[in-house]
């Protein structure tokens, strides 16, 4: 058939895919044989790449098994297909929702710079001025630090050291940490502080981010306001099952993915840097960071290229 990468290349792709994911910390117990069995199914049908039809037929074996097991099998095939599609554009990626999968997490939204700018612009238009400044600065801080939304709301004035350019996050999920800031983030926080202190020079609340009433911003208020800003900026849920509207916590996922992509592009040893990213995000164990690293086609293409180059360099 036209297209595809060939059967021996498919087997190699399975091995490379598993090696890549294990290098990111995934255990993948007993997945080797499942994916090799999937490749054998493709071979038996004379195919050289993945098709949705065959992936679905393979996933629903054996007949009479728990439907959620069928869903898991299709999930294994789908994630491999996402990786393979970065190497072979003829590879079809089975869409989500064909079979039920237990405990399926919502697919995160990966914010672009343009979307972040649009959200901040909409926030700037809120009134009164302090309300607009609070949400504009808060959204920018989420985008450049990967902080949890609740962490930004719990920041106290004493936690923000603008001279040193450092934020202190105290005992968030039992982990305290310090976050160094880019000078542009320091300038934005300083501008916000100046406006806030001009309006409320002696506030009753010591929170860094204040509402228009001079009190700490409540989490529900933040969520409700962000939903309005998101709709105003035209950010809607993309088509496809499991794809919800962009959320505040997706800034955290986007931050982690940007770090990974930047490391791959610069030739950095990603495995060596992952513990540092885990510490920055406030995870007690690097394994807690891995679920944020949901693969995107661009990330997989870069990772596959890195793996291919390293293999070519090996005598």
N, C-alpha and C positions, 0 to 999 in steps of 0.2 A: 504494500500500500504506500501511497505518497505521504510524505511527512513522517513524524515520529523520530525516535533516536535509536531504534534497534533493541533487540532483546538483551544482548550482553550489556549494552549501555544502560538498560533499565535496571538490571541487577546491580551494576556499579552505582547507579543513582540511588538505589535503596541503601546501599552501604554508606555512601557519602551523606545522605540525608540523616541517617541514624547517627553517624559520627558527629555531624554538625549539631544536632539537637542534644546529644550527650555532652558535647563540649560546653553547652549552655546550662548544663546541670540537670537535664531531664533524665530520669532513670530508664524509662521505656522498657520495662520488663516484658519479655515474650512478644515484643512487637516485631522482631526480626522475622520470625517464621510466618507471621500473619502477612507481612508485606511481600515476602518472597512467594507466598501462596497466591497473593493478589497478582503478582507479576506472572506467575505460572498460568493464571486464568487468562490474562491478556494473550500470552503466548499460544494457549490452546485455541484461542479464537482468531489467531493470525494477526494480532494487533501489535503495533510497535510503540504505542503511547496510550495514555488513559482516555477512556471515554466515559461519560456519565452513565450511559446505558449499562456498560459492563461493570462499572464500579457498584452500581445499585444491585445488579444481579449477583455479584460476588458477596456483597454485604449481607444479603438476605439468606445466606446459607449458614447453617443447615435449616431447612424448612421446619417450622414448629418450635424453634428456639425462642428465648425471651426476646420480644421486640426491641428492648433496650440494648441487648447484645448486638442485634443487627444495626442499631443506630451507632453503637461504638465502633463497629467494624467500618461502617461508612465514614465515620469521623477519622479513623486512621487513614483510609484511602484518600479522603479529601485533603488532609494536611500534607500527605505526600504529594498529591497532585498540585497543591499550591507551590511547593518547592520545585516540582518538575516543570511547571509552567514558566518559571523564571529562566529555564534552560531551553525549553521546547514550547514555542507558542502554539503548536498544534495540540498540546495536552489540554483536555477539558477538565475544569474544576467543578465537581458536583456542587450544586447550590445547597445551602443550608435548608433544613426543613423538610427534606425528602423523607427522612425517617426521624422518629423521636429519639432524642438523646437525653439521658438523665443528667441533672445538675448542669445544664448548659448555661454558661455565663453570657451575658449580653456582649455583643461585639463592640469594642470601644471605638469611639470616634477619634481619629487622629487629626488634630487641628493644624491647619496651615497658618503661615504667618499672616496671610490676608484675612483669615477668619478671626484670628486673635485681634488684629487691628480693627476689624469691623465691630467686634464686641466692645472693645475699649472706646471706640468712637461713640457707640450708642450709649455706653455708660456715662460718658462725658456730658451727654445732653440731659441727664437726669437733673431734677431740681429738688431741693435747693442745691447750691454749688457743692457743699460738703458731701452730700449724698452721692452726687456724680463723681467727685474726686475719690471717695472711698471705694466705690465699685470699680472705677477705672483702674486704680492702683492695685486693688486686690486681685483683679483678673490678670493684670500684668505680672504680679508676683507669683501667682499660681503657674503661669505659663513658663516663667524662667527658672523656677526652683523645683517644680514637681511636688510641692508641699501638699498635704492633705487639706481640703477646704476648712475642716475644723481647726487645724493647726494655725491657720492664718487668723481665724476669729479669736483664738485664745492668746495671740501675741499681746504682750504687755509692752508699754513704752520702754521699760527697762530691758526688754529682750532684743531691742533693735539698737545696735551700736553702729551709728552711721560713720563715726570717725574711723573705726576699724573695718567697716564694711562687712559686718557679720550679723547674722540672725541667730538667736538662741531659741531652740525649740525644746521646751522642758517636758520631760516625761510623757511624750506622746506614745501611747501603747507600750509603756514601760521603758522607752528608749529616749534619752536626751541627746541632742546633737547640736553642733554649730554649723551654719551654712554660710560659706563665703559668698559674697555678692559681686557681680560685675559692676563697674563704676556707673554704668547707665542705670542699673537698678537702684544703686545708692542715691543717685540724683533724683530719681522719681520718688523714692521714699522721703527724701529730704524736702522736696517740693510739697508733697502731701502733708508732711509734719508741720511745715510752715503755715499752710492754710488751716489745718486743723487747730493749731495752737492760737492762731489769730481769732478764730471763731469761738473756741472753747479754751481759753488760757488756763482755767482751773476746773477741768471736768470732774464730775463726781466719780467717773469710772476711769481706771487706769489702762483700759484696752488701747492698743495702738490704732486700730480701725474703729471709728465712731460712726454711729448713725446720725441722722440729721438732728435727733433729739439730744445728742451728746452722750449716748449710752452705747454699750457694746452691741454689735450687730448679732441678732439671733440667727441660728442656723437655718430655720425655716424661712426667715425673711431673705436670707442670702439665696436660698434655692428658688423662692418665688420670684425674686427680682431677676435672677439669672435666666429663668424660663422666659420672662418677658423680653429680656435683652436678646436672647437667642432667636426668638420669633421675629423680633424687630430687625435683626441683622440677616434674616433669611436663612438661618441654619436649621434645616429640617432633617428628619430621619431619612437616611438613604433607603432605596428599595431593597427588599430581601428580608427573609425571616431572621429573627435574632438581632436586627439592627434597630436600636432605639435612638431616640433623639440625643444629640450631644449633651453630655453631662459635665458638671464641675469636676468630678473625679477623672474625667478623660484627659484633663490637662496633665495629670500625673503620668498617665500611660504615654501621652505624646512626648513628654519630657524624656522618659526612659528610652523611647524609640529613637529620638533625635540623638541622644548620646551614643547609642549603638551604631547608628548610621554614620555619625561623624567619625567614630573610631575605625570602622571598617574602611571608610574612604581614605583615612590618613595612614592606614597600615598599622594601627595600634594593635597590640596583643589584647584582644577583647577578653579572653578568659582571665587574664591577669587583672583587668580593670573592673570586672563585674563585682568583686567584693567592695570596691570603693563606691560604686554606684549604689550597692545595697546599703552601705553605711550612710550615704548622703540621703537616701530615701527614708531612712529610719527603720530599716528592717533588722530584726535581731539575728536572722540567719540569711545567707545569700539565697537559699532555696525559696525564701518568701518573695524574692524579687522576680523569679523566673516567669510567673504568670503574666507580669506586665510586658514581657518580651514576646507577645503574640506576633508571629511572623507576618510581615508584609512582603509583597512581591519584590520591592526594591531591596529590602533587607536580605531576603533569601538569595537574590541575584548576586549581591555583594559578597555574602557569606560563601556561596557556591564558587564564585570566582576566586576568593581567597583560598578555599580548600583545594581547588584545581591547581592554582599556582604553587601551593606548598607541595603538592604531590609531584608536579613536574620538576620541582627543584630537588626532590629526594632521589639520590642515585640508586 
